[in-house]
Amino acid sequence: MTFRRTKIVATVGPACDEGRVLDALIHAGVNVFRVNTSHSSPSELVKWISTIRRISADEKKEVSILVDLQGPRLRTGRLKDGKPLNLRKGAVVTFFSAPGVGFGNQIYTPYKQFSRMVQNGDRILLDNGLIELRVLRVKGLVVYCLVVTSGSLGENKGINLPNAPDTLPALNDRDREMIRITQKNKADFIALSFVRSPKDVLELKKFMKRTGQEIPVIAKIEKPSALKCLKQILKVADGIMVARGDLGIEMGVEKVPVAQKRLINQANASGKPVIVATQMLESMMDHPRPTRAEASDVANAVFDGTDAVMLSGETSIGKYPIKTVRTMAKIIDEAESHQQMNQFDLKERYHAIEDLRIHAITHAAYEAAKNMKVKAMLAITYSGRTAALISKMKPKIPIFAFSSAFPIRKKLNLYYGVYPIAIKKCPTIDEILCEADGLVIKRGLLNKGDVVIVVSGDQELPGARYIVKIHQVGER
């Protein structure tokens, strides 16, 4: 049996609204489903979480749910009859900082701050930078603009202001509503858009602490200001997403490849998961095969050491959602077959780890696995930290992470090479291993007699703390 180590995140939407499609996506290789709240109502968010939970439980698959908040994101408003506006180069359009329905050359945005954020000569980029406007003048809540790059503008499209100050709050009222729903329905991750500094992440965590359950936060890096304080963001966030679409608009597309490598390297060094996102197989929204450049893009993210790669419109509104996931899985499999076990430099790992005992046992387990060429590593984990740290060494073998805690298993599902498995609480380490052996044999993951490395960190059970053991599956 082969084990794909790089995880796949797929965005839900109309293209996978039927249960059978979600089921097929799980079987094709999806590890985490993303719900984009920018395009989902509160009731739709509840529906997506409950549907994904039900289908993954029926299939006995560990599938996690990531809820993506809009954050400090400007968007255009609704359009008359939902019909796109045809904005022609050289035309003058009127942008209103108020709720309304756009038509002709009139565009609305519900954000009253918008007109105060721009001035004469500023660039306004719409719909992932496909349409460019230049501000001619500002009068009260109205901004008059010249169309520099023409295009068709649909509803609820993103607005980027490269020259504007970051004055919007990290969370808006709608975000807070979505957070409460996410907490109540126990999703596994919350992604915060347009993170500018550690303060944005801390504001989200503080709000969650006041209102209920704390959920791991994925900081979306899509502004140059976030790159300037990346280490500080990584200290407070539970992971990051390389959101290349808006990052390319804000800092220039030519700078994105180097930024991607830096973000992946620093996330790995910090022991945090990293997702590479945006336009990975975008042509498959309309075509059954990706471009060669897209295939190379996915493979290079794997070679860079990402934990996960993400599909957006490809699975939410595309024509071939299932085929897209299968294609991505094949590209990942091929890329991983050419990785070396010691490809990634370990010198900078663990610089943020205070518990040197965890450092010692995970490093020893990794070296033993590499030298002995064992079949797998079995991580007995209470907090998830042991399995996560081994994952950051990028071993070429699967890490089966055994935990009795549902939230820990869902959190680990995002990490490279980690396969979470539910296990009941046992009173001794021998009984834990007996239970673990039975589970991997029953599921066909390993065979009796296979040699594995067992590693256990800071456990509740005193006899299971800080252990590294060479173990034969089924051994008594």
C-alpha positions as a printed Julia matrix, in Angstrom:
476×3 Matrix{Float64}:
   0.0    0.0     0.0
   1.28   3.47   -0.91
   0.63   6.49    1.28
   0.4   10.0    -0.15
   2.05  12.31    2.36
   1.15  15.79    1.08
  -2.45  16.59    2.0
  -5.2   17.9    -0.3
  -7.56  20.7     0.77
 -10.67  21.1    -1.41
 -13.14  23.99   -1.35
 -16.83  23.1    -1.3
 -19.5   24.78   -3.39
 -22.25  24.15   -5.95
 -20.08  21.68   -7.9
 -20.01  19.29   -4.93
 -23.38  20.06   -3.37
 -24.53  16.45   -3.65
 -23.48  13.93   -1.02
 -22.28  11.46   -3.62
 -19.82  14.02   -4.99
 -18.4   14.76   -1.53
 -18.1   11.02   -0.98
 -16.25  10.63   -4.27
 -13.93  13.55   -3.42
 -12.99  11.85   -0.13
 -12.2    8.61   -1.98
 -10.23  10.59   -4.6
  -7.94  11.92   -1.86
  -9.37  14.97   -0.06
  -8.11  15.27    3.52
  -9.59  18.66    4.44
 -12.69  20.44    3.13
 -12.67  24.25    3.08
 -15.84  26.32    3.45
 -15.37  29.85    2.13
 -17.65  32.1     4.18
 -17.28  34.89    1.61
 -19.57  32.82   -0.61
 -21.63  30.96    2.03
 -24.55  32.06    4.2
 -24.72  31.14    7.89
 -27.25  28.37    7.14
 -25.05  27.04    4.34
 -22.07  26.9     6.69
 -24.08  24.77    9.14
 -25.21  22.52    6.3
 -21.69  22.01    4.94
 -20.22  21.12    8.34
 -23.0   18.62    9.18
 -22.91  17.03    5.71
 -19.14  16.6     5.7
 -19.21  15.13    9.22
 -21.95  12.68    8.29
 -20.33  11.47    5.07
 -16.83  11.14    6.56
 -18.28   9.2     9.52
 -20.17   6.89    7.16
 -16.96   6.24    5.24
 -14.91   5.9     8.44
 -12.46   8.51    7.12
 -10.66  11.19    9.13
 -11.64  14.32    7.16
 -11.16  17.78    8.65
 -13.11  21.01    8.06
 -11.52  24.45    7.57
 -13.78  27.5     7.78
 -12.31  30.45    5.88
 -13.3   33.87    7.23
 -13.5   36.92    5.01
 -11.49  39.07    7.42
 -10.5   42.63    6.46
 -11.46  42.03    2.83
 -13.18  44.59    0.61
 -15.69  43.21   -1.9
 -18.02  44.65   -4.49
 -21.76  44.41   -3.9
 -24.72  42.89   -5.68
 -25.62  43.55   -9.32
 -28.98  44.11  -11.01
 -30.44  40.68  -11.91
 -27.02  39.22  -11.01
 -25.71  40.15  -14.46
 -21.98  41.08  -14.77
 -20.96  44.63  -15.65
 -18.95  45.08  -18.83
 -16.29  47.64  -17.89
 -14.55  49.02  -20.97
 -11.13  50.63  -21.06
 -11.35  54.42  -20.98
 -14.83  54.51  -19.44
 -15.54  56.38  -16.21
 -17.24  54.35  -13.47
 -18.8   55.5   -10.23
 -17.94  53.57   -7.05
 -20.35  54.09   -4.13
 -19.28  53.39   -0.52
 -22.74  52.2     0.46
 -25.05  49.21    0.1
 -26.76  49.09   -3.25
 -27.3   47.21   -6.5
 -24.85  47.95   -9.29
 -25.76  48.45  -12.95
 -24.29  50.13  -16.03
 -21.12  51.92  -14.87
 -22.14  52.06  -11.2
 -20.46  49.79   -8.62
 -21.33  49.49   -4.95
 -19.39  48.23   -1.96
 -21.02  47.96    1.49
 -17.88  49.29    3.22
 -18.31  52.94    4.21
 -14.56  53.23    4.86
 -13.79  52.58    1.18
 -13.95  56.19   -0.03
 -11.67  57.27    2.85
  -9.05  54.66    1.93
  -8.29  55.98   -1.57
  -7.13  59.24   -3.11
  -6.59  60.68   -6.56
  -4.27  58.56   -8.69
  -4.59  55.37   -6.62
  -5.0   52.0    -8.32
  -8.04  49.85   -7.58
  -7.78  46.2    -8.6
 -10.92  44.07   -8.92
 -11.55  40.32   -9.24
  -8.03  39.01   -8.46
  -6.46  41.91  -10.35
  -8.14  41.14  -13.66
  -9.71  44.62  -13.81
  -7.8   47.81  -12.99
  -9.27  51.21  -12.2
  -7.53  54.51  -11.41
  -9.09  57.0    -9.02
  -9.94  60.34  -10.68
 -11.5   62.04   -7.67
 -13.23  61.36   -4.38
 -16.37  63.21   -3.28
 -17.92  62.12    0.02
 -18.92  58.47   -0.29
 -18.45  58.46   -4.07
 -15.24  57.53   -5.91
 -14.96  58.35   -9.62
 -12.62  56.02  -11.51
 -11.16  55.49  -14.97
 -11.12  51.93  -16.34
  -7.46  51.13  -17.14
  -7.88  47.4   -17.82
 -11.29  46.28  -19.06
 -13.19  43.17  -18.02
 -16.45  41.61  -16.92
 -17.21  42.24  -13.24
 -19.46  39.81  -11.37
 -21.01  40.08   -7.92
 -19.08  39.91   -4.64
 -15.63  40.24   -6.22
 -12.53  41.15   -4.26
 -11.16  44.69   -4.15
  -7.43  45.28   -3.7
  -5.97  48.69   -2.86
  -2.17  48.38   -3.15
  -1.55  51.97   -1.97
  -4.12  52.14    0.83
  -3.32  51.98    4.56
  -4.43  48.9     6.52
  -7.24  50.52    8.5
  -9.94  47.83    8.42
 -10.54  45.77   11.59
  -9.35  42.14   11.57
 -12.92  40.9    12.13
 -16.24  42.29   10.96
 -19.71  41.54   12.34
 -20.32  38.81    9.77
 -17.02  37.14   10.69
 -18.08  37.08   14.33
 -21.36  35.41   13.41
 -19.51  32.8    11.35
 -17.05  32.18   14.21
 -19.9   31.44   16.63
 -21.42  29.0    14.14
 -18.03  27.38   13.6
 -17.56  26.97   17.35
 -21.06  25.59   17.91
 -20.67  23.06   15.09
 -17.09  22.18   16.07
 -15.18  22.71   12.83
 -11.47  21.93   12.99
  -9.69  25.04   11.67
 -10.47  28.71   11.14
  -8.55  30.6     8.44
  -8.23  34.36    8.82
  -7.84  36.34    5.6
  -5.5   39.3     5.06
  -3.53  38.88    8.26
  -1.29  41.92    8.61
   0.39  41.32   11.97
   0.24  39.01   15.0
  -2.4   41.35   16.47
  -4.97  40.14   13.91
  -4.47  36.51   14.94
  -4.55  37.38   18.63
  -7.77  39.35   18.16
  -9.42  36.27   16.63
  -8.13  33.99   19.4
  -9.25  36.42   22.09
 -12.75  36.54   20.58
 -12.95  32.72   20.46
 -11.81  32.45   24.06
 -14.62  34.78   25.14
 -17.32  33.04   23.12
 -16.52  29.37   23.61
 -14.31  26.77   21.98
 -10.82  27.75   20.8
 -10.13  26.43   17.29
  -6.71  26.28   15.57
  -6.11  29.41   13.47
  -4.58  29.34    9.99
  -3.17  32.77    9.12
  -3.56  33.56    5.43
  -0.46  35.37    4.19
  -1.57  37.64    1.37
  -0.18  41.06    2.27
   3.43  42.32    2.18
   3.08  43.59    5.76
   2.58  39.99    6.94
   5.86  38.91    5.35
   7.67  41.56    7.36
   6.55  40.04   10.67
   6.22  36.39    9.6
   8.13  34.92   12.57
   5.9   36.75   15.03
   2.76  35.57   13.18
   4.01  31.98   13.25
   4.47  32.2    17.02
   0.78  32.94   17.6
  -0.91  31.18   14.64
  -1.42  27.41   14.43
  -0.46  27.32   10.75
  -0.27  29.49    7.64
  -1.68  29.54    4.14
   0.31  30.88    1.19
  -2.6   32.73   -0.46
  -0.87  33.5    -3.72
  -3.72  35.26   -5.5
  -3.97  38.38   -3.4
  -0.29  38.18   -2.43
   0.61  38.46   -6.12
  -1.72  41.42   -6.56
  -0.37  43.23   -3.51
   3.38  42.67   -4.03
   3.77  41.74   -7.71
   3.41  38.3    -9.27
   7.15  38.0    -9.95
   7.86  37.99   -6.2
   5.44  35.19   -5.29
   7.66  32.13   -6.05
  10.44  33.3    -3.73
   7.9   34.33   -1.08
   6.32  30.87   -1.29
   9.63  29.14   -0.6
  10.38  31.44    2.31
   6.93  30.92    3.85
   7.17  27.13    3.57
  10.69  27.06    5.04
   9.79  29.23    8.02
   6.57  27.33    8.74
   8.49  24.04    8.7
  11.19  25.47   10.96
   8.47  26.61   13.4
   6.76  23.21   13.46
   3.55  24.65   11.98
   1.56  23.32    9.0
   1.56  25.28    5.73
  -0.93  25.21    2.86
  -0.1   26.41   -0.66
  -3.21  27.81   -2.36
  -4.62  29.6    -5.42
  -4.85  28.6    -9.09
  -3.03  25.3    -8.65
  -5.12  23.49  -11.29
  -7.36  26.38  -12.32
  -7.67  25.34  -15.97
  -9.49  22.21  -14.77
 -12.46  24.39  -13.86
 -13.34  24.13  -17.56
 -11.05  21.44  -18.98
 -10.5   17.77  -18.08
  -6.7   18.09  -18.03
  -4.36  20.62  -16.38
  -1.7   22.62  -18.15
   1.91  21.43  -17.89
   2.71  24.58  -15.93
   0.0   23.75  -13.37
   1.31  20.21  -12.94
   4.79  21.65  -12.34
   3.35  24.15   -9.86
   1.8   21.4    -7.71
   4.96  19.29   -7.89
   7.19  22.22   -6.95
   5.06  22.96   -3.88
   5.68  19.34   -2.83
   9.41  19.67   -3.49
   9.42  22.91   -1.44
   8.09  20.94    1.55
   4.49  22.1     1.9
   2.12  20.16    4.16
  -0.88  20.64    1.88
  -1.99  21.98   -1.48
  -5.4   23.56   -1.95
  -8.07  23.62   -4.65
 -10.52  26.53   -4.76
 -12.83  27.1    -7.73
 -11.68  23.82   -9.23
 -13.82  21.86   -6.75
 -16.34  24.51   -5.67
 -17.68  25.62   -9.07
 -15.6   23.7   -11.63
 -16.88  21.16  -14.16
 -14.55  18.34  -13.07
 -14.17  18.4    -9.25
 -13.55  14.66   -8.8
 -11.17  14.36  -11.73
  -9.28  17.43  -10.47
  -8.63  15.83   -7.06
  -7.55  12.56   -8.7
  -5.18  14.48  -10.97
  -3.69  16.42   -8.05
  -3.19  13.18   -6.11
  -1.35  11.61   -9.07
   0.94  14.64   -9.42
   1.71  14.54   -5.69
   2.42  10.79   -5.79
   4.87  11.23   -8.64
   6.62  14.17   -6.99
   6.93  12.36   -3.65
   8.44   9.31   -5.33
  11.45  11.48   -6.21
  11.96  12.97   -2.75
  14.81  11.77   -0.58
  14.16  10.95    3.08
  16.84  13.39    4.26
  16.09  16.05    1.64
  15.07  18.72    4.15
  17.68  20.38    6.32
  16.99  19.78   10.02
  19.47  22.32   11.39
  16.9   25.07   11.88
  14.14  22.83   13.22
  12.94  23.14   16.81
  14.25  26.67   17.4
  10.88  27.47   19.03
  10.62  24.26   21.04
  11.15  24.64   24.76
  10.83  20.94   25.67
  14.23  19.48   24.74
  12.98  15.99   25.61
  10.49  16.17   22.74
  13.33  17.39   20.51
  15.5   14.45   21.55
  12.96  11.65   21.12
  11.53  12.88   17.8
  15.0   13.35   16.33
  16.07   9.91   17.6
  12.92   8.33   16.15
  13.52   9.98   12.77
  17.16   8.85   12.63
  16.23   5.3    13.64
  13.53   5.15   10.96
  15.9    6.48    8.32
  18.73   4.08    9.15
  16.63   0.95    9.67
  14.29   1.48    6.71
  11.21   0.62    8.75
   7.67   0.49    7.32
   6.16   3.28    9.41
   6.3    5.34   12.57
   3.65   4.94   15.27
   3.17   8.13   17.29
   1.25   7.78   20.56
   0.19  11.37   21.07
  -1.8   13.25   23.72
  -1.54  16.83   22.41
  -0.54  16.01   18.82
   2.84  17.69   19.23
   4.97  14.55   18.87
   3.4   13.54   15.56
   3.5   17.13   14.29
   7.22  17.52   15.0
   8.09  14.23   13.31
   6.03  15.38   10.32
   8.23  18.47   10.01
  11.26  16.23    9.4
   9.47  15.03    6.24
  10.05  11.26    6.6
   9.31   9.21    3.52
   7.23   6.72    5.5
   3.74   7.2     6.99
   3.26   8.45   10.54
   0.28   6.72   12.15
  -0.79   9.03   14.98
  -2.91   7.38   17.67
  -5.07   9.66   19.8
  -8.29   9.27   21.77
  -9.07  12.99   21.28
 -11.26  13.88   18.27
  -9.98  17.51   17.93
  -6.34  16.36   18.01
  -6.89  13.83   15.24
  -8.61  16.44   13.08
  -5.78  18.92   13.68
  -3.12  16.36   12.72
  -4.94  15.6     9.49
  -3.39  18.71    7.93
   0.21  17.67    8.62
   2.47  16.08    6.02
   2.57  12.3     6.24
   0.38  12.02    9.36
  -2.53   9.56    9.37
  -4.61  10.06   12.55
  -6.23   6.95   14.04
  -8.74   6.86   16.89
  -7.67   4.7    19.82
  -9.32   4.03   23.16
  -7.56   4.99   26.39
  -5.46   2.17   27.82
  -3.84   1.86   31.28
  -0.37   0.68   30.1
   1.97   1.22   27.17
   1.82  -2.49   26.35
  -1.96  -2.35   26.04
  -1.69   0.8    23.9
   0.68  -0.99   21.51
  -1.53  -4.07   21.43
  -4.52  -1.9    20.51
  -2.51   0.04   17.91
  -1.21  -3.17   16.32
  -4.72  -4.51   16.02
  -5.96  -1.31   14.34
  -3.23  -1.09   11.68
  -3.52  -4.8    10.84
  -7.33  -4.68   10.66
  -7.24  -1.68    8.31
  -4.61  -3.23    6.09
  -2.15  -0.43    6.82
   0.61  -2.79    8.05
   1.19  -6.52    8.26
   2.01  -8.65   11.26
   5.78  -8.76   11.66
   6.43  -5.36   10.04
   9.12  -3.37   11.86
   8.12   0.14   12.97
   9.41   2.9    15.25
   7.15   3.76   18.18
   7.48   7.25   19.66
   5.56   8.75   22.56
   5.92  12.22   24.07
   4.48  13.93   27.16
   1.62  11.54   27.9
  -1.05  11.44   30.61
   0.13   7.89   31.26
   3.45   8.06   33.21
   4.77   4.76   31.8
   4.34   6.01   28.22
   6.24   9.29   28.51
   9.22  10.1    26.26
   9.65   6.7    24.63
  11.36   5.62   21.41
  11.06   1.92   20.65
  11.83  -0.42   17.76
   8.71  -2.55   17.54
   7.48  -5.49   15.49
   3.77  -5.28   14.68
   1.88  -8.01   16.5
   4.83  -8.68   18.83
   3.89  -9.73   22.36
